[in-house]
Amino acid sequence: MISYGTQLAFRLEDTSGVAVVRRAGSVLARQLQFDEIRAGQLALIITEAATNIVKHVGHGEILLRVLHQKSVTGLETSGVEVIAIDKGPGITDLHLQMKDGHSTAGTYGIGLGAVRRLSHEFDIYTLPDRGTVIWMMIWATEEQPVPAFWQIGVVCVPIEGEEICGDNWAIAGYQRTLTLMVADGLGHGPDAAIAANAAVALVAPLADQTPAVIVQRAHGALQGTRGAAVAVGKIDPDNARLVFAGVGNISVCVFYTNNSRHLLSHNGIVGSNLRKLQEFSEAWESDALLIAHSDGINTRWNIDAYPELRHCHPGLIAAVIYRDFSRERDDATIVVIRESSIFSGTSSSAAEALNG
Ligand SMILES: [Mn+2]
């Protein structure tokens, strides 16, 4: 299991933006060899989500990300994750909106129920006057990917106006143990990306090493670059342990059922100034939630201010915090990880609400 990569971010201001993001989706569908039907479904999902934002809210954002995963027959399957983000009035009649065939009066959209049906995976978080985030996953083939032990949510996008993100992240796994890195290259733009990319490139080859060793190796690999803030966490669910090492300004928090822990990074710049490197060990519980983010996200968020959000798909958690707490003047990355509910036995209350 290896996951990494920045997203394509589309800021929507008017209907012309809908066509732009739909075209980008078509390009991805071609690259990933979606068949015609699946490509059409992806286009419908994107169009509906983007049109809803423009029509009912006025502006918002669509994020697209490519995923590769092993399918149940061992073949690699590819998919596109679509996240639709707005700060609009929220959907107050979600049950009604989710009914198949229901579409908002006066529009010719296919409706949220159809979007949900066309997506292989779907989750939604909406609050009155605070907006809506929809997380959707569509795979290239009918063949579903193997259920993953970990659920991962990510937003990793450049500062507005930049094409290249100076933050990056990577996750590599060996069996059930997961290693995560979030790296923020100094400043932003291509030179920042060189530093961040050099750091995250180490995660897969060094996945069997400890977090301190990985940060130390990153320090060597980043010599001659601008340098980066780097945080590495390794979660071993079988031994109920999380080991962590960080240098620079990456914020990492673990939420347990009744409390939470902020994980400490030391000051410094990986690649130029590594004064102190220290590993910390924390408990990991099967229902724990880890949230790591670069300083492009303000640290003032409080997950408990969002009822039920922590039980939603991590993609929604990442997108809601990004929407409400990203700083305008920096690249932003947030990664949210927890064990898949299929394995931990807890069910998504959002799914229950939708089905109920
Ligand atoms: Mn930054």
Residues whose N, C-alpha, C, O or C-beta is under 5 A from the ligand:
A	BS01	MN	D184 G187 S294 D295 G296 D330 D331
